Amino acid sequence: MNYSTIKINTRGERFYNITDEVQKELLKLNSKNESGIAHLFITHTSCGLTINESYDPQC
């Protein structure tokens, strides 16, 4: 089983876009011709994860 840890330094309460960091880790796993499921786990109790589908930054 392969896993990675992504550490995000924050500066207060706000939304942080972690898309690039997650994509980099997925590309590392994909380069090994592996398939699987990505689980994103947040260890801090006051943190949440929001996933937006079909996000368009031009809108």
N, C-alpha and C positions, 0 to 999 in steps of 0.2 A: 504494500500500500504506500502510495506517495502522498505527501502533504506538504504544504507550505504555510508559513506564517507571514502575514503582512502587518507591519506596524505603521500606524498613522498617528503622527503628532498633531494634536489639535490645540486650538487657541480659543477656547470658550464655546458656548452653545451656539450652534449653527449647523447647516448642512455642509457636508464635505463630499465632494465627488471623488470616489475611489475607483472609478471605472478603469482608468489606465493601469493602476496597480494590479487589479484583478485580471485584466486582460494579459498583462505581462506574465503573470504566474500561469495562466491557462496556456499561453503560447509555449512556455517551457515544457509543460507536460505534453502538449500536442506534438512538440518536436521529437518526442520519444515514441511517436506512433501509438500512444496509449489512448484509451477511451474510458469514460467514466462519468461520474456525477460530481458537480461542484457543490460543496456545502460551505456556506459562509456563516461562521459562528462569531458572535460578538461577546467578548468576555466581560465587558463592563455592564453593570446592572442598570445604569441610567442611559445607555446608548441604544439606539434603534437602527434598523436597516430598512431603507425604502428602495424598492425596485420599480423603475418606470419602464414600461414597454413602449417601443417605437418612439423614443424621445427624439425630438427634432430641435436642435439648438437655434435654428433659423426662425422659429415661431416666437 
